Amino acid sequence: MKIAIIGANGQLGFDLIRVFKDSEHEIVPLTHVDIDVIDPDSSRKIFEKIQPEIVINCAAYVRVDDAEDGPEKAFAVNALGARNIALICKDMDTILVYISTDYVFDGRKTQPYTEDDIPDPLGVYGVSKLAGEYFVKNIVENHYIIRSSSLFGIAGASGKGGNFVEAMIKKARNNEEIKVVDDMIMSPTYTRDAADMIRKILEKKLPSGVYHVANAGQCSWYEFAEAIFNILKMEINISPIKTYNLQSKARRPMFSPLISMKLNNHGLELESWEAALRNYLIEKEYL
Ligand SMILES: NC(=O)c1ccc[n+]([C@@H]2O[C@H](COP(=O)([O-])OP(=O)(O)OC[C@H]3O[C@@H](n4cnc5c(N)ncnc54)[C@H](OP(=O)(O)O)[C@@H]3O)[C@@H](O)[C@H]2O)c1
């Protein structure tokens, strides 16, 4: 299959290219320099030239706090940009994969969110991603909406300037005081594992729809930081703090682990976040 990946040098895009590289598929990486999803006409010309059979849209505006002050940018990329790509895929009869987020949920649950739970985002970023989901779902019959969570990957989130694991290690090496919230619970997810699962979903031709793709298990950001230093055998003092201490602009779900009964029913499961973290640290040659 010919697969175009938008957002190719982003954190997830980078690993999607890696997991598809050794396959029989032909991969066409598209960075922000190659395509701007905000522009429908130039995007259409690009796809008419490439003629992909599958498009994976990882392009996103991911600055959650900035989105509160500048919703136009978040909606332009995450919602209207997603719509632009969806309309092209519809006309070209192309399978569309849209990457979404745990931030479509309000975090009021006490058990991990399944694909059947009703989204109710708290902030502009989550609303814009949910709008993107709705456009994709309603425009392209052959679609996959992949919700993931708290990504860490080799490339680091280009939209955020790195990832949490690297930020923690850097602070520790600089002997900075480390304070991490212990009241926000999520499923940390290694982009390599998420990319690998997306490949399986496509290759197994699972039915269209929403899929939750996150490493198994859950933890607070504080526990995640502790795990990083434990695996690295670094004796670092971390102070637990509460989310309200951060005074962030955007409200975030306090509990957003994701689980997928749909993937489990197909015998598919991602490894635990602890195993994924260890694999990441090995790959980065910290271990
Ligand atoms: N990061 C997380 O923790 C997280 C959690 C759950 C879900 N997600 C979702 O996962 C997906 C991938 O996230 P990520 O962490 O890989 O983010 P990322 O590293 O910031 O990647 C996003 C990519 O989109 C590109 N992009 C931005 N605006 C664009 C535009 N108008 N046209 C074309 N490309 C554009 C960026 O390029 P430039 O940087 O060059 O602008 C970047 O390469 C996103 O859909 C995000 O919403 C992320």
The ligand as a Gaussian input file, in Angstrom:
#p B3LYP/6-31G(d) Opt

LIG

0 1
 N        1.999000      14.693000      22.523000
 C        1.094000      14.074000      23.269000
 O        1.280000      13.840000      24.467000
 C       -0.188000      13.592000      22.632000
 C       -1.119000      12.908000      23.429000
 C       -2.296000      12.419000      22.824000
 C       -2.514000      12.634000      21.472000
 N       -1.606000      13.333000      20.744000
 C       -1.875000      13.523000      19.309000
 O       -0.916000      12.757000      18.608000
 C       -0.605000      13.392000      17.358000
 C        0.889000      13.534000      17.214000
 O        1.388000      14.299000      18.304000
 P        2.954000      14.522000      18.496000
 O        3.259000      14.447000      19.935000
 O        3.688000      13.667000      17.539000
 O        3.041000      16.059000      18.070000
 P        4.212000      16.848000      17.314000
 O        5.538000      16.219000      17.571000
 O        4.031000      18.292000      17.668000
 O        3.863000      16.605000      15.782000
 C        2.874000      17.327000      15.109000
 C        3.373000      17.567000      13.715000
 O        2.385000      18.288000      12.993000
 C        3.064000      19.248000      12.185000
 N        2.147000      20.322000      11.849000
 C        1.691000      21.300000      12.660000
 N        0.857000      22.109000      11.997000
 C        0.794000      21.631000      10.718000
 C        0.116000      22.045000       9.544000
 N       -0.664000      23.135000       9.539000
 N        0.256000      21.297000       8.415000
 C        1.070000      20.211000       8.406000
 N        1.761000      19.790000       9.473000
 C        1.616000      20.493000      10.623000
 C        4.230000      19.699000      13.033000
 O        5.237000      20.297000      12.256000
 P        6.041000      21.586000      12.808000
 O        6.468000      21.241000      14.210000
 O        7.167000      21.715000      11.858000
 O        5.070000      22.712000      12.781000
 C        4.662000      18.387000      13.654000
 O        5.591000      17.719000      12.831000
 C       -1.375000      14.711000      17.357000
 O       -2.575000      14.522000      16.652000
 C       -1.698000      14.955000      18.818000
 O       -2.882000      15.700000      18.960000
 C       -0.447000      13.807000      21.278000

